[in-house]
Amino acid sequence: MRLDRAPVTVLLLLAAVAAVQMLHYYPQLPERLAVHFAASGEADGWSSKGEFMVLFGAMEAFFVLFGLGLALTLGRIPVALINVRNKNYWFSPERREESLEFLKNQILWIETATLGFFVAIAQIIFMENLGDVPPRLSGDFWYVLVAFVAAVLWFALRIILRFLRTPERPQV
């Protein structure tokens, strides 16, 4: 079973960006970081930079490993555990490989979007903590959040629409 190189490549590039980002900013950051912000934008949660780096690094590594691991093992998961419309049609022996390949690639793109979201959030947190004024969440957060939600919805919609249709039910 083949994986599309594009999401794997982007996922691994984002993992490298995350590692470089952390190595670059760690020595520049204050010992105490604002890591959570209220709806007003005011910092209301703090962490040591070491704790933040370990937690964020672990979360980013988890998304890379989970995405790749799920994509590589999806073919071994019983079809009964895969929840899509028209499962009997799409996972019949003649369509199983193509359906699994499609699902794997969409999952990898969702994982890539999630890792990109975390890299962008880390960048916002780093920039807010490097300023001379008290940290305050910038409006960039909302752009990043909207882009992430739109990306996940796009890939979820692709999955839904793909498995919604059958020869008896033409594509919507």
C-alpha positions as a Markdown table, in Angstrom:
| # | Residue | x | y | z |
|---|---|---|---|---|
| 1 | Met | 0.0 | 0.0 | 0.0 |
| 2 | Arg | 1.4 | 3.3 | -1.0 |
| 3 | Leu | 1.4 | 6.6 | 0.8 |
| 4 | Asp | 1.3 | 9.9 | -1.0 |
| 5 | Arg | 4.7 | 11.6 | -0.6 |
| 6 | Ala | 3.3 | 15.1 | -0.3 |
| 7 | Pro | 1.7 | 14.9 | 3.1 |
| 8 | Val | 4.5 | 12.7 | 4.5 |
| 9 | Thr | 7.1 | 15.2 | 3.2 |
| 10 | Val | 5.2 | 18.2 | 4.6 |
| 11 | Leu | 4.7 | 16.5 | 7.9 |
| 12 | Leu | 8.4 | 15.7 | 8.2 |
| 13 | Leu | 9.4 | 19.2 | 7.1 |
| 14 | Leu | 7.1 | 20.7 | 9.7 |
| 15 | Ala | 8.7 | 18.4 | 12.3 |
| 16 | Ala | 12.1 | 19.8 | 11.3 |
| 17 | Val | 10.7 | 23.4 | 11.5 |
| 18 | Ala | 9.4 | 22.6 | 15.0 |
| 19 | Ala | 12.7 | 21.3 | 16.2 |
| 20 | Val | 14.7 | 24.3 | 14.7 |
| 21 | Gln | 12.1 | 26.7 | 16.1 |
| 22 | Met | 12.5 | 25.3 | 19.7 |
| 23 | Leu | 16.3 | 25.2 | 19.4 |
| 24 | His | 16.4 | 28.8 | 18.1 |
| 25 | Tyr | 14.0 | 30.4 | 20.7 |
| 26 | Tyr | 15.0 | 28.4 | 23.8 |
| 27 | Pro | 18.0 | 30.5 | 24.7 |
| 28 | Gln | 16.2 | 33.8 | 24.0 |
| 29 | Leu | 13.1 | 33.2 | 26.1 |
| 30 | Pro | 12.6 | 34.3 | 29.7 |
| 31 | Glu | 12.5 | 31.6 | 32.4 |
| 32 | Arg | 8.8 | 32.2 | 32.9 |
| 33 | Leu | 6.5 | 32.1 | 29.9 |
| 34 | Ala | 2.9 | 33.2 | 29.3 |
| 35 | Val | 1.4 | 30.1 | 27.7 |
| 36 | His | -2.3 | 30.6 | 28.1 |
| 37 | Phe | -4.4 | 33.6 | 27.4 |
| 38 | Ala | -7.9 | 34.7 | 28.3 |
| 39 | Ala | -10.5 | 35.6 | 25.7 |
| 40 | Ser | -9.5 | 39.3 | 26.3 |
| 41 | Gly | -5.9 | 38.4 | 25.2 |
| 42 | Glu | -4.4 | 38.8 | 28.7 |
| 43 | Ala | -2.0 | 36.2 | 29.8 |
| 44 | Asp | -3.6 | 34.0 | 32.5 |
| 45 | Gly | -1.4 | 30.9 | 32.5 |
| 46 | Trp | 2.3 | 30.6 | 33.0 |
| 47 | Ser | 5.0 | 27.9 | 32.7 |
| 48 | Ser | 8.7 | 27.6 | 33.0 |
| 49 | Lys | 10.3 | 27.6 | 29.5 |
| 50 | Gly | 11.7 | 24.1 | 30.2 |
| 51 | Glu | 8.3 | 22.7 | 31.0 |
| 52 | Phe | 6.8 | 24.4 | 28.0 |
| 53 | Met | 9.4 | 23.1 | 25.6 |
| 54 | Val | 9.1 | 19.5 | 26.9 |
| 55 | Leu | 5.3 | 19.6 | 26.7 |
| 56 | Phe | 5.1 | 21.2 | 23.3 |
| 57 | Gly | 7.9 | 19.1 | 21.9 |
| 58 | Ala | 6.2 | 16.0 | 23.2 |
| 59 | Met | 2.9 | 17.0 | 21.6 |
| 60 | Glu | 4.5 | 17.8 | 18.3 |
| 61 | Ala | 6.4 | 14.5 | 18.3 |
| 62 | Phe | 3.1 | 12.7 | 19.2 |
| 63 | Phe | 1.3 | 14.2 | 16.2 |
| 64 | Val | 4.1 | 13.1 | 13.8 |
| 65 | Leu | 4.4 | 9.6 | 15.2 |
| 66 | Phe | 0.6 | 9.2 | 15.5 |
| 67 | Gly | 0.0 | 10.3 | 11.9 |
| 68 | Leu | 2.7 | 8.2 | 10.4 |
| 69 | Gly | 1.8 | 5.2 | 12.7 |
| 70 | Leu | -1.9 | 5.3 | 11.9 |
| 71 | Ala | -1.2 | 5.7 | 8.2 |
| 72 | Leu | 1.2 | 2.7 | 8.2 |
| 73 | Thr | -1.1 | 0.5 | 10.3 |
| 74 | Leu | -4.5 | 1.4 | 8.9 |
| 75 | Gly | -4.5 | -1.6 | 6.5 |
| 76 | Arg | -4.2 | -3.9 | 9.5 |
| 77 | Ile | -7.2 | -2.4 | 11.3 |
| 78 | Pro | -10.4 | -4.6 | 10.8 |
| 79 | Val | -12.8 | -2.9 | 8.4 |
| 80 | Ala | -15.5 | -3.3 | 11.1 |
| 81 | Leu | -13.6 | -0.6 | 13.1 |
| 82 | Ile | -13.6 | 1.9 | 10.2 |
| 83 | Asn | -16.6 | 4.1 | 10.3 |
| 84 | Val | -17.5 | 5.4 | 6.9 |
| 85 | Arg | -20.7 | 5.4 | 4.8 |
| 86 | Asn | -21.3 | 2.6 | 2.3 |
| 87 | Lys | -18.5 | 0.6 | 4.0 |
| 88 | Asn | -19.4 | -2.7 | 2.3 |
| 89 | Tyr | -19.1 | -1.1 | -1.1 |
| 90 | Trp | -15.9 | 0.9 | -0.5 |
| 91 | Phe | -14.1 | -1.9 | 1.3 |
| 92 | Ser | -15.1 | -4.8 | -0.9 |
| 93 | Pro | -11.9 | -6.6 | -2.1 |
| 94 | Glu | -11.7 | -4.7 | -5.4 |
| 95 | Arg | -11.9 | -1.3 | -3.8 |
| 96 | Arg | -10.2 | -1.9 | -0.4 |
| 97 | Glu | -6.7 | -0.8 | -1.3 |
| 98 | Glu | -7.8 | 2.3 | -3.0 |
| 99 | Ser | -10.1 | 3.3 | -0.2 |
| 100 | Leu | -7.4 | 2.7 | 2.4 |
| 101 | Glu | -4.9 | 4.7 | 0.4 |
| 102 | Phe | -7.4 | 7.6 | 0.2 |
| 103 | Leu | -8.1 | 7.4 | 4.0 |
| 104 | Lys | -4.4 | 7.2 | 4.9 |
| 105 | Asn | -3.6 | 10.3 | 2.9 |
| 106 | Gln | -6.5 | 12.3 | 4.3 |
| 107 | Ile | -5.4 | 11.3 | 7.8 |
| 108 | Leu | -1.9 | 12.4 | 7.0 |
| 109 | Trp | -3.1 | 15.8 | 5.8 |
| 110 | Ile | -5.1 | 16.3 | 8.9 |
| 111 | Glu | -2.1 | 15.4 | 11.0 |
| 112 | Thr | 0.0 | 17.8 | 9.0 |
| 113 | Ala | -2.5 | 20.6 | 9.5 |
| 114 | Thr | -2.5 | 19.8 | 13.2 |
| 115 | Leu | 1.3 | 20.0 | 13.4 |
| 116 | Gly | 1.3 | 23.2 | 11.4 |
| 117 | Phe | -1.2 | 24.6 | 13.9 |
| 118 | Phe | 1.0 | 23.7 | 16.8 |
| 119 | Val | 4.1 | 25.2 | 15.1 |
| 120 | Ala | 2.2 | 28.4 | 14.5 |
| 121 | Ile | 0.9 | 28.6 | 18.0 |
| 122 | Ala | 4.4 | 28.0 | 19.4 |
| 123 | Gln | 5.6 | 30.9 | 17.2 |
| 124 | Ile | 2.9 | 33.2 | 18.5 |
| 125 | Ile | 3.8 | 32.2 | 22.1 |
| 126 | Phe | 7.5 | 32.7 | 21.5 |
| 127 | Met | 6.9 | 36.2 | 19.9 |
| 128 | Glu | 4.6 | 37.3 | 22.7 |
| 129 | Asn | 7.1 | 36.3 | 25.4 |
| 130 | Leu | 10.0 | 38.0 | 23.7 |
| 131 | Gly | 8.4 | 41.5 | 23.6 |
| 132 | Asp | 9.2 | 44.3 | 26.1 |
| 133 | Val | 5.6 | 44.7 | 27.1 |
| 134 | Pro | 3.6 | 42.1 | 29.1 |
| 135 | Pro | 2.5 | 39.2 | 26.8 |
| 136 | Arg | -0.9 | 39.7 | 25.2 |
| 137 | Leu | -2.3 | 37.3 | 22.6 |
| 138 | Ser | -2.1 | 38.9 | 19.2 |
| 139 | Gly | -4.9 | 38.8 | 16.6 |
| 140 | Asp | -2.7 | 36.4 | 14.6 |
| 141 | Phe | -4.0 | 33.6 | 16.8 |
| 142 | Trp | -7.5 | 33.9 | 15.4 |
| 143 | Tyr | -6.2 | 33.7 | 11.8 |
| 144 | Val | -4.2 | 30.6 | 12.6 |
| 145 | Leu | -7.2 | 29.0 | 14.4 |
| 146 | Val | -9.6 | 29.8 | 11.5 |
| 147 | Ala | -7.1 | 28.4 | 9.0 |
| 148 | Phe | -6.6 | 25.2 | 11.0 |
| 149 | Val | -10.4 | 24.6 | 11.4 |
| 150 | Ala | -10.9 | 25.3 | 7.7 |
| 151 | Ala | -8.2 | 22.8 | 6.8 |
| 152 | Val | -9.6 | 20.1 | 9.0 |
| 153 | Leu | -13.1 | 20.7 | 7.8 |
| 154 | Trp | -11.9 | 20.5 | 4.2 |
| 155 | Phe | -10.2 | 17.1 | 4.7 |
| 156 | Ala | -13.1 | 15.8 | 6.7 |
| 157 | Leu | -15.5 | 16.9 | 3.9 |
| 158 | Arg | -13.4 | 15.1 | 1.3 |
| 159 | Ile | -13.7 | 11.9 | 3.4 |
| 160 | Ile | -17.4 | 12.3 | 3.8 |
| 161 | Leu | -18.1 | 13.1 | 0.2 |
| 162 | Arg | -15.8 | 10.3 | -1.1 |
| 163 | Phe | -17.6 | 7.6 | 0.9 |
| 164 | Leu | -21.1 | 9.1 | 0.5 |
| 165 | Arg | -21.3 | 8.1 | -3.2 |
| 166 | Thr | -21.7 | 4.7 | -4.8 |
| 167 | Pro | -22.6 | 3.8 | -8.4 |
| 168 | Glu | -26.2 | 3.8 | -7.3 |
| 169 | Arg | -25.8 | 7.2 | -5.6 |
| 170 | Pro | -23.8 | 9.5 | -7.9 |
| 171 | Gln | -21.4 | 12.0 | -6.5 |
| 172 | Val | -23.0 | 15.1 | -4.9 |
